[in-house]
Amino acid sequence: MNLNNQQERQNQIIQLLKEKKYVTTYELVQFLHFSESTIKRDLINLEKDGLIRRTRGGAIIIDNNKIDIPYLMKLTNINNDKVKQHLGSICEQLIQDDMVLFIDSSSTCLHLINILSKFKGLKIITNGLVTASVISEYIDADVIIIGGKIVKKRWTINGSSAIFNIEKYHADLAFISCRGYSIDNGATETTEGEAYIKQAFRRQAKEVVLVFDETKYNKNFMYQSLSNKDIDYVVTNSRFAQDEIEALNYYGIKTIIS
């Protein structure tokens, strides 16, 4: 393996740590074919980002259900994520020409871009910098990016200015993903800022579509972004038990399962 890009190299470190939980500096030197000093600098940067914890002679992963991977790391393999691509394609049945859409900054909702080109007259409002850039490049739609504070290494915008900006608009649908979803707690996030943005999208949209894959199901995080009563549709590849389906029906949530 010969990685020349620092971002790719650090992504490989995270992926290896997620598999093994702990690796030594020597193992990383052998695996990545970079000098010990380079690997140590990578570990220092990853620890500053809150992704790992350095130990004597190596590093451990911080609970990988709790960490929020930097956005560009998520994008490294985005074209290979067949599950999210399929979830994005399923959302096509909910969209019509001339709709106004909120789309959050998640890598999951970024896969909607593959189907948006099939519609005319769309107006799309997003808090995602990459989302706005890609849509404006490849889709014939009016794109509005929410103003506010850019979150470091997340390529997303939030804060009070962003929420105030969202409140100027009304949308037909809001496409929202999450860090975790459970029947008991709804959709949850690791950061307060992202939770507030998604709540603002909910208030200003006629209907909300929550999109998540099976790795997010029955995961709970600190900040609730959407309660079950806030959700109109769930698009997922998760399989629900009968009592869970009954609970979703109780809240009036329509499920579209791939």
N, C-alpha and C positions, 0 to 999 in steps of 0.2 A: 504494500500500500504506500503510495506516495502522495500525500496531501500537501498542496502548496497554499491552500486557502485557510486562514486562521479560523474562520467561522465553521468550515467543514471539519477541521481538526477537532475543534471543541465540541461539535455535534457528535463526532465519533466517540469522544471521551464520555459524553453523557449517555449515549446509547450503550456503551460497554458497561458503565456503572449501573445502568438500569437492569442489565442482565445479571451482573455479578455482585452488585451491592458494594463491593470493596475491590479496589485494584491498587497495586503498588506503582510507584513512579517507574520502577524498572520495567514492569509489564507494559506500561504505556509507551515507554521508549522503544521497546521491542515491537509493539503492535503498530505504532504510527511511524516508526523510522525517523524520528526527530530527536534532537539532542535533549539531554536531561534538563538543561536550563530553559529550553523552549517549552517543554512539558510543564515545568514548574510555574512558568509565567501563565500558561493556560489555566492551571489549577488555581492560581491566585485570582485570576479574572473571574473564573466560574464561581469561586467562593464569594467574591464581592457581589456577584449577581444573585446570590442566595440559592444556587443550584446544587452545590456540593459542600462538604466539610473536609478540609485537609486534615490528615493525620500524620503521625510520624512515619515517613516513608511511603505515603500514598494518599488515598482519598476515599471517602464514602459518599454515597448518594444520600441526599436528604429525601425523606419520604416522598417517593415519586408520585404519590396521589395528591400531594400538597403543593408541589412546586409548579410554577407557571413558566414553561419553557419559552425563551425569547422567540419572537415571531419569525425571524429569519431562519431559525433552526427548524421550525415547523414547515417552512416553505421549501426546505432542501429536498424533501421527498414528496412534495404535494402532488406531482403528476402520477405517482405510484400508489396513491391512496384510493384504491378502487371502491372501498366502502363509502367514503365521503362523496366520491363522484356519483355513485349510484343514488345516495340520499339526495344529492342536488338534483339529479334527473327526475326523481319522484315528485319534487316540488313543482315541476312544470304544470301539473294538473290544477294547481291553485292560482296560477297567474293568468291574467288576461291582458289584451292590448289596452294601452292608455292608463294603466294603473300607476298609482304612486306607492313606492315601496321603501320601507326602512330596511336596511341590511346592516347587521352589526359587523364588527371588525374581525370576527373569528375566522380561522382557517377553514372551518366547516362551511360557513356561509359563502366563503370565497368560491366554492365549487358550484354555486348557482350561476356563475358567469357562463358556464358551458351551455345553459339553456336560455339565458336572457335574450340572446340574439334572435330567437324565434319570434319575439314579440315587437310590436310597433308602438311608438308613442309613450314608452315608459319614462317615468321620472323617478330617479333613485337617490335616496338620501342615506348617507353612511357616515360613520365615525372612523372608518378604516382608511388609512392613507394608501396602503397597497390596493385595497378593494376599489377605491375611487380611481386610482391610476389605471388599473387593469380594465375596469369597465369603460372608462373614457377612451382607452386605446382600442378596444376590440368590439364594443357594443354601441349601436346607434341609439343612445338614450341620453336624456338630460341628467347630468350628475351633479349633485350638491354634496359638498363635504362639510360636516359640522365643524364650526370653529371652537377652539378651546385649547387646552393644554395637551401637548403631545407627551405620552407616557414613554419614558426611556426604554428602548429596546423592544417595545411592544407594538410600534407602528399603529397606535390607536390614540384617539382623542377623547378625553373626558374632562371632568371638572365642572364647576358651577356655570361657567360661560357656555360650555357645550350643552348642558341641560337647558339653559335659558334659550339657546339657539334652537334646540329640538322643539321647544314649545311654540315656535312660530309656524310649525308645519303640521299637516294632517295627512295620514297615509291610509291606504286601503289595507295593506298587509305589512306586518313587521316580521322579518325573518331573523330569528335569534337563536344562538346556540348557548352552551353553558359549560362550566367545568364539571358539574355533576347534576344529576336529577334523581329524585326519589319520590315515591307516592306521598310519604309523610311530610317532606320539606319543600317540594317543588324544585325549581331550578336554583342553583347556588353558584357562587363565584368565590375566588380566592381574594379578590380586591373589592373594596367598597366602591371605588370609582366606576368599575365596570358594571357592578350591580345597579348603581344609580342611573347609568346611561340606559340600561335595558328597561328599567322601570319607566323612564321617560318615554322611550319608544312605545311601551305598552299603553301609556296614557293617551298618546297621540295617534294610535292606530285603531282602525275598526276591528281588526282581528290580528292575533299573534300566532305565528307558526314556530314552534320550538323544534329545532333540528339537532339530534345528537346520536352518536353511535353507541354500541353496546358497552364500550369501555367507560362511558360516563354514567351508566345506569346503577342505581343504588349507591352512588357516591354523594357525600354531603360535605359542603365547605362552609366557611364562616358567614358569608353574606348571601342572603336570599335576594335573587333578582326577580323571580316570578313565583307567585303562589299558584296553586293549581287553578284557582278561579280566574287567574289572569290569562290562561292558556286556552286557545281555541282548537289548535291542531298540534299533534305530536307526530313528527316524521322520524322514524328510527328503524334500526335493524334489531333492536332488543325484542326479546320474547317475554310477554307478560303472563303471569299466572292468572287464573280465572278471577280470583278475588281482587287482583290489581286492575284487571279490565273493568270489573264492576265499580271500582273506586274512580277510575277515569271517566266512566259513563256518568257516575254521580255528579262529577264536576262539569259535565257537558263537553269533555275533551274528545275530539274525533281523532282516532289513531290511524295513521297510514304506515303500515309496517312492510318493509322490503323483504 
